């Protein structure tokens, strides 16, 4: 078994998040594109597979595909088949859910283990305001279908925004519980590609309010050490996970993830774009696996906590 690689801050590198496209079929007004600036080039399925092979060779255990919207890619099933055949512990995908009903069974059969669905509201008007689209029913059916075919767990990612959906958390919790999903409520994140500070101040919601309520109602609380010490609250036969990057002293301390941009650059930190390591040019010119491993190790060396308090 390949030993886990660690960075200079003794953080093991367990997972790789591959953004396979910047394209999307909706336009969420808060989207930060995983901290990735717009790209024109998209990696081929063969290039994604090659990167995954190198990742496996240095001990990475988990792969997550994201975007943009990954289900837009016509070769998404081929991509998942190529990755899942390599024997990773976990292969997952983040989607907006619009195409999930159509793809859920194919995704499961191709080797996908689980799925996260970005879904912020059950209110059609609010959904239209956030996404500039009317696909809310498509998303609901997609979540139900994903649970039915056994993509487990199905997690619903709800970005909580003041004045928009902060009063819908309990309704979304009931929807998730009724449809075999887990709710993740997410604090609005400010990145380099985030809208201006006025936007952030207008919509940022103080998660302490909901966490106090959850503490009172929960029958059990678990802390996920390698997921930034985020809390999972178990109540009423369901669970709610709280994702709080802002002012979280453990956000960087327990980070175990590398990222790949859609044009094939290693991105050591979600919140930075000044220390990327290019993989595409070396892959296209036919560099050896050994050279590609060195590039991965360079990116790991580039990792340092973004928040000084960590």
ABEGO torsion letter per residue (X at the ends): XBBBBBBAAGBBBABBBBBABABBABBBAABAGGGBBBBABBBBAAAAAAAAAAAAAAGBABBBBBOEBAAABAAAAAAAAAAAAAGBABBBBBBAGAAAAAAAAAAAAAGBABBBBBBABABAAAAAAAAGBAAAAAAAAAAAAAAAAGBOBBBBBBBBBBGAAAAAAAAAAAAAAAAGBBBBBBBBBBBAABBBAAAAAAABBBAAAAAAAAAAABABBBBBAABGGBBBBBBGGBBBBBBBABGBAAAAAABABBBBBAAGBBBABAABAAABBBAAAAAAAGBBAAAAAAAAAAAAAABBBABAAX
